[in-house]
Structure formats: structure tokens, C-alpha cells
Amino acid sequence: MLSGRSNYVRTEKGGALSQAEVPLEGLGPPTKPGLDVELRVGRPDDAPRLAAVFVSAWRGAYSGVVSEETLKRLDEDEIAAWLETLVGSSDSTTLVAETDERDLLGFCRFGPDPDDSRFGHIFSLYVSAPSSGRGIGHRLLAGALEDLSRRGLDPVTLWVFEENTPARRFYATFGFCPDGARRVEPEYDAEEIRLRREAKSTA
């Protein structure tokens, strides 16, 4: 159930990576024509806009994957408070995609794998529903993988809902494959599988 902040935290366990500067030159292919997007490291004051992206992405992509009741219960204020804590900590890095007008369109949070700190881990990757399919997620994930590789955090893992076929196809283009691990978190009651990208895989 998504009735408290701790329920959100369970899906994004902190790592041990400092909020070091991420090199943002040439990360992934450009976004589609007509959309000028810059990548930068997120700040705690981004939290309300991050929460809006989070809710938009969940409601746009997870219908039929998690229950409609779960989606209805998503609360932007609660999520913003949780994200403010995550972005302000030194446990991980949050990369955001933003237009010149400061419209925040997506974000990716990454750091060491909580199960093995030698590995990298993608905790979350979300693009707002109206902005999906425009290359933003590709740029964010490419940036995260480049930074993890620079820090020697390979291979890289992530969790994805098994029924989220579009996301699984997207991650496969970056070399992510199922490694056999599975879980079901009580608040979502939906099967998740772990994907792993071996070192030196290329997108």
C-alpha cells in the first residue's frame, strides 16, 4: 500500500555514491527535433517537479501493471518530500532533463547496487507521460551509465515490472538482460525481475 513515505523508500534503496559532478557533454543521441533539453544534476528544490514527473510516468505507463487503486493513491506532496530527501543525500546521484524554460521532463537516479557496492544500480528512470518517446529517457540512461562506468561501477543492475514490456525492450537496447532474480513488493503486488548489464556493453 502506498499510504506512507516509507512505502516509496522501499522501492529505491540508497547506495553509497557521492553527489559528484556528472560529465554532461555528448550523453547519448540528441532528443528529437524541436525539443531542446539539457541534462544536469538534480537539487533538493527540484523535488515538487520531480514528483509531478513521477506521478505522470506511473499513471501513464503502469495501468494494467499495478492496480488502479495504487495509481490513484499516488500523492505528489508525499512523493516530493521523499524525493527531496533522496536528492539531497550523498547516497546517489539524480540526473534531470530540463528545457530552457525550466520545464523538468524526466529524471534518473543511480548509484552503487545496494546488494553489492561493486556494481552500479539504476534506482529509477522516469519521463513524464507527455514527453515520452522523444529520446529523453535514452539520454538520461546513457548519462547514468557513462557516470557509473567512469566510477568503475560495473556491471549495472535495475528492477523492472515483468509486465512492463515497453520498458524491458528499452533496457534491452542498452544491453540489459534478466539475471533470474525476482521479487514482489507487498505495496504493489506485481512481479518484478532484475536486469543486468555486463561491463563494456554498449547501447
NORJO-V37846 format. One record per helix or strand of 2 or more residues. SS is the DSSP state (h for helix, s for strand). FROM is the first residue (numbers start at 1). LEN is the number of residues. If there is no record, write none. Layout:
SS,FROM,LEN ; SS,FROM,LEN
This chain:
h,5,5 ; s,37,5 ; h,44,18 ; h,68,5 ; h,76,13 ; s,93,7 ; s,104,10 ; s,116,12 ; h,129,3 ; h,136,15 ; s,156,6 ; h,165,8 ; s,177,8 ; s,191,7
